[in-house]
Amino acid sequence: MPDFIHIHPADNVAVALRPIAAGTVFEGITAGEDIPQGHKMALRPIAAGDQVVKYGFSIGHAVAEVAPGSWVHTHNMKTNLSGEVDYTYLPQITHLPPMTPATFRGFRRKDGTVGIRNEIWIIPTVGCVNDVAKALVRQNQDLVAGSIEGLYTFPHPFGCSQTGADHAQTRKLLTALTRHPNAGAVLVLSLGCENLTHEQFVAELGQYDPDRVKFLTCQQVEDEFAAGRELLEQLAAFAGGFHREEIPASELVIGMKCGGSDGLSGITANPTVGRFSDMLVAQGGSTVLTEVPEMFGAEGFLMNRCVNEEVFHKAVDMINGFKNYFLRHNEVVYENPSPGNKAGGITTLEDKSCGCVQKGGSAPIMDVIGYGDAVVTKGLNMLYGPGNDLVSSTALTAAGAHMVLFTTGRGTPFGAPAPTLKIATNTPLATKKKGWIDFNAGVVADGVRTLDEAAGDLMALVLEVASGKQTRTEEQGYREISIFKDGVVL
């Protein structure tokens, strides 16, 4: 296994690919102290105030003199970030040569959309009926038969005592989940006195198939469990009519997310996902990149790849709008990385962001969409959403992602409503947490596979999962949602 990686010729630091002992020599530089895996070592003298460069971009500045061979981390460098930034559109667009799409076995819906699962979902409109929804799931598992692959619900605490934008976001998110093509049928479960009324929900949902979506308001029936059973039987009869068939990969929408990142995230797992994204886009498919706060400081990787000036300005509004969200709450925009990120070798938000956006590959950015909006443009999309694992994965699902590729250097058991495929940045994590991890990108750091080879392996696994292979989170039954909120609770 190699000791370090020098990512870009302009970099003045290298990243340790394994725990490095003092005295180890790399590119003629002797490590003056132990360097933990994923952490940085200076390759040349860095004066106080000078920029620390990684991925070819500044990731912060030194706050003390740093000698060659020194460990570079929170004790001797800081972020450069502050508030909003003015951007200029200088297009640098690489159009990918088209590829013949591979195929998978999915479910073609009556409206022409495609799902990779054929499940029945119970969507609570308000937190008050969460336990009713969970009981209905427990009591009706016998309906999971034939081509029906599961019966699930997604509890949440909202739907009442919210105002303005928060109320609108909850309504928009829940109706977006109701439209998701992985659900062959949906029961919308209400209480009857909540702010999110049946009439509001139907108006937000728009046109729907009454055979696929049914509604139950608990206060209007004597026995919600008997009424729920009757409706679920009808939904199961409808969903059971769908069967897997051969579908081109150009129909896939894949969300991309990282959580519990470490110093190898931007070297192994995230660029592997980026190359996968390029492969899928070249086949006519779509990918979605979110976690806006983890784009701060790495905008140079993204902004000039917008396909035209209109999309560029949408991206600028998204980035600066999220920075204003921080400032509006009297929070600094660089209140990140997390303690776990820092333990894994990430020092500043720029460091984290430059690794995070590697998931976007090199394809042009075709559109920027809002929270709760669906992907409508083929290719690489950016989605408004925070870095929080649960909130952003839920937003990716609501955007229509059939599956979420979730890279991690620390590990997490969390699963979104859509199949959530966990990708380890390092082999020790993949070995230790076999019950969490689906794919080991640590083989890139180990020198066993190149990034292109790992991306090809990942593509093969994605097509298997799209054809019915369960992810580790699905095997464990781990599925949940979290809805973005900003305002007051009444």
N, C-alpha and C positions, 0 to 999 in steps of 0.2 A: 504494500500500500504506500502511495506517495505521502510525503510529510506535509507539504504545503501546496496551495495553488495561488499563482500570481495571475489574477483574473484578466487584467487589462494592462497593456504596456505602460499606460500613464499612471498606474497605481503606485503609491508609495508604501503600501502595506500588502502583505500576503496573508492568507487565511489558513490556519492549521486544520488539516483534514483528519487528524487524530490527536490525542494528547501528546504534546511535544515537551521533551525534557530539555532543561538548560544545557547548552553546549551543542545542540543539534545545528548542523550547517545547511543553509538553503541559499542558493545563488550567491555563495560566497559570504553570506551573513550568518554569524553565529548567534543563536538565541541566548540572550543574556539572562533569561529566567524561564521558568516553566510557562508554556502557553497552552491553555485549555483548548480542546477540540472546538472548532468553529470560531475561535477568537483570532485577533489580528496581531501580526508582528511587523514592526517598522522595517522597511528595506533600505532606508537611507535617513539621514538626519532630517528631523522635522522641527523647525523652530516654533516657539510659542507664537500663536496667531496664524501660522501657516495652515493651509487646507490639508485635511486627510482625504486621500483620493482612493476610492474603491469602485469597481465596475467602470472606471474611467470618469466618474463623477465625484464631486466633493460630497462627503458624508458628514462634514463638520470641520471644526478647527481645533488645533492643539492648544491647550491652556498651559502647557509647560514644555520645556525642551524634551524632545524624544530622540534617544540615540538609536542607531540601527541595532536590530536584535531585541528591542524592547517590546513588551506587551503593550498594545494600544487599546484602551478601553475607557470606561467612565471616569477613571482617576486622572486621565491626562488629555481628554478631548471632550468637546461639547458640540451641540447642534448649532446650526446657523439660522434656523427657522424663526420667523416672527409672524406677521399677519398676511393680509392679502398681497398678491403680486400682480403686476401688469404683464401680460403675455403678448407676444407678437407671433403671428402665424407665418412660419417658414417651412412650407411643406417638404417633408422627406418621406415619400410614400413608396413602398415596395409592393407591387402587385405580384401575388404568388402565382406561379404557373398552375393551371388547373390539373386536377387529378381525377381519374375515374373513381366515383364513390364506391366504397365497400358496401356491404349490406349487413343488416341485422334482422332479427325476427321480432317484430313489434305488433302493436294493435292499431289498426286503422279505424278511426272513429267515423261516425256518420257524417260529421261536418268536414271530413277530410283531414283533420289533425291526426297526430300520431302519438301514442303512448308507449312507454316501455314496460309499464305494469298495468294490470287490470284489477284495480282495487275498488272497494267501496269506502268512501270517506264520510265521516260524520263531522260537520263543521258547526261548532257552537257559536252562536252570534253574541253570547254574553257569558262571562265567567260563572254566573249563577247556575248554569246547567252543565258545567264541566263533569260533575260526578254522574249525572244522568247519562251523558254521552259515554263516559267510561263504562258504566254498567251495561248500556246497550251493546257496546263492543264485546264485553265479557259474555253476555247472555246469548249472543247470536253468532258465535263462531261456527256453528254448523252450516251457515250460509256460505262459508269459504269452501267452495267445491267446484269441480270442473275447471273452467278457465279463470274463475275468480281467485285471485292470489292473496287477498287479505282484506280485513275489515279494521279500519283505524280511525281514531279521532285525535284532534289536536287542541288540547285545552289551552286557555289563555285567560288573563284576568280582566280583559277589557270588554267593550261593547256597551258600557253604561258609565255614567259619571265622567264622561269626557266631553270636551267642547272643541269647536273650531277645527284646526288642522289635525289634531289627534283623533277626533271622532271620524273625520274624513279618511284618515290613513287606515284606521282599523277597518272601516267599511270597505275600502278599496282593497286592502290586503286579503280579507276573508272572501270577497267575491272573486278575486284573482285565483285563490286556491280552489274555489268551487269550479272554476273553468279549467283547471289543470287536466291535461289529457291522460295523465297516469291514473286518474280516477275514472273508472268506467261508469260509476254512478255515485251520487252525493245526496246525503240527507242533511239539510240545513235545520239545526235544532235551536229553537228560541225559547225564551221564558214567556214573554208577552207584555212586560211592562218596561223593558229596557229602552235606553235612548236609541239604540240601533234597531229601529222598527222593521217589521216585515216589509212594509211599503218602501222604506229606504233601501233595504237590501235588494229587493227585486228591481228597483229603478237603477241601482248601481250595477247589478248583474247584467242587465240588458237582455237581449233575446236568448232564450235557453230552451232546451228540449224537456218538456214535463215528464217524459219517461225516464230521463237521466237525472234530473234534479227534483227532489220532493222536499216539502217543508212540514215541520211539526212544531207547533207552539204549545208548550207544556200546560200553560194555564187554561187552554181551551179544551182540553180533554180530561176525562175522568182518570184514566190510567195511561200515563205517557209510555210505559213499557210495552203494553199491549198495542197501543197505537204505533209505537216505533217499530215493533216487530212486523206489523202488517205492511208498513211502508218499506222496511228493509227487504222483506220478501219480494215485493214488487221491483225494487231496485236490483236485487240479485237476479231476478228473471231477465231483466234488461241487460245487465252487465255480462251475464253468462252467455250472451249471444256473440260476444267478441272472441276471436281466436287469433293467435300469432300468425303472421304472414311475413314474407320477405319484403323488406323496405330499405331503400337506399340511405346511406349514412348522411346524405345531404339534408335529411329531415330532422337530424338530431340537433338539439340545443343543449349545450353543456355549460354549467356554471363552474367558475374557478374561484377557489377560496383558500386562504392559508390561516392556520391558527396554531399557537404555541410554536412560533418560528424560532429558529436558531441560526447560527452563523453559516450553516450549510444550506439553508433554505434557498438562497439565491444562487447556489452553485450546483445543486443536484435536483431537488424536487421541482422547484418553481421553473427553471429553464426546461426541464423535461416536459412539464405541463405546457409551457410556451411553445415548444416544438410540436407537441400533440395538437395544440390549438391551430397552429399553422397548417398541419396536415388535414385537420377536419375542415378548416375554412377552404383549403384548396380543393376539397371534395364537395364544396357547396354547402357545408354545414355552418352552424352558428355557435359561437362561444360568448360568454358573458363574464366580464371582469368588474368587480365591485370593490368595497373597502376603501372609500374615498380618502379617509384620513391617512391611509397607508400608501397614498399616492403623493402626499406632501413631500416635497424635496426630490421627487423623482419624475416630475412633470416632463423633464427633457426626454425621457424614454417614450412618452405618450403623445403629447400635445401636437407635435408636428406630423404625426402619423394620421391625424384626422383626414378623412377622404376629401373634405372641402371646407371652406371657411365657415359655412353654417354649422357644421358638426363641431368645428374648432371652438366657435363661440359658445355652443352648448356645453362643451367640456370645460371651458373657462368658467362659465357660470356655475357649473357643478362644483369645481374645485374651490373657487372663491366663496361660493355660497356655503360650503361646508366649513370653511375657515371662519366665516361670519357667524355660523352657528356656535362655534367654540367661543368666539369673542363676545357674542351676545349673552352668553352665560358666564362671562368673566373667567373663562378658562383659557390657558395658553394652548396654542395649536400643537405644540410639541409635547403634550402630556402623554408620552408614549416613547419608547417601548415599555412593555410590562416587565416585572421582575423576572419572570421566566425567560422572556426574550433576552434580557441582559445576561442571565446566567448561561444562556446558550451562545453568547458571543456578539449579540447585536447591541450597539452602543448608543446610537442616535436614531431619531425617526427617519432621517435621510438614509441611514444604513439599512433600516428595516424596509423602507419604501423601495429603494433600489433593488432589493431582493424580491420584494412582493410583486412588483410590476413585471418581473421576468415571466410571470404566468401569461402575459399578453402576447408573447412571441414577437413576430415582426410584421404581422398582417396589418393592413390599413384599418383604422377605427371607422366603422361604417355608421354608427349611431350612438347617441347618448340618451338613455331613457331614465325616467323618474321612478321613484319608489312605488311599487305596486303596478307599474306599467309592464306590458308584455313586449317581448322581442318581436319586432315586425320586419326587421331588415336582416338579411342573410349576412354572415361574416362576423367579425369581432365587434361586440357592443360593450359600452361602459354603462354601469348601473349605479344610480345614486343610492348609497347605503353606508352605514358605519362599518368599522372593523370588527365589532363584536360578533363572535362566531355564530350565536343563535340567531341574532337579528339579521345578519347579512346572508346566512344560508337560507333563512325563511324568505328573504327578499328575492334571492336567486330562484327559489322554487316558484314564487309568485310570478316572476318574469317569464315562466314557462320552461325553465331548465328541467330536462328529463332526469338529470343526474348532476350531482355536485362532486367535483374533484377537489379534495380537501388535503392540502399538504401540511405536514406537521413535523417539527423537530422534537417536540416534547411528548406528543401523544394526547389524544382525547377520545372518549367513547361516544360523544355527541353525534346524533344523526338528524338530518332534516326530513321533511315529509318526502322529498325525492331521495332515491338511493344515494347514499353519501359514501364515496369511495376514498378511503384514507391512504395517503401516500407518505411514507416515511422519508425524511431527508437523510437518515443515517442507518447503517446496518444494525448497530446495537439496539436502537429503538424497535426496528422491525423484528429482531430476534426476541426481544423481551416481551413485547406486547402483540403477540400473534393474534389475540382475540380482538384487537382494534385495527390492525394494519392490513390493508389489502395488497399494497404494492410497495416494494422497496426500491426507492431511487438512490439509496446509499451505495448501490453497486457502481454508480458513476464515480463517487469519491474513492471507492475501493479499486478503481481501475479495471473493473470486470466488464462494464458496458460503457459505450460512448453515450453522449446525450441523444444522438439520433437513434441509436439502437434502443435505448430506454424508452424513448418516445414511441417507437414502433411497438415495443412490448406493451406499453400503456394503451395504445390504440386497440390492440388485440383484446386486452382485458375489458376496455370500455364496450366494445362490440359484444363481448360475452355477457357483460352485465345488462346491456340493453336488450339482449335476447333472453334474459331471465335468470342468469346467475346472480345469486344474492350477495350483497356486500356483507362485511362483518357486522355493520350496524343493523342491517336487516335481520341477520341471523339472531342477533340479541334482542330484536324488537325495539331498538332505540330510535324514536322519532318524536320530535317536538318542534314547537314554533315559539318565536318571540316577536312581538310587534313593536316597531319603532315608536317611541313617544317623546314628546317635547314639552307639552304644556301641563296645565293643572289637572288634578283629579278632584271632582266636586265632593 
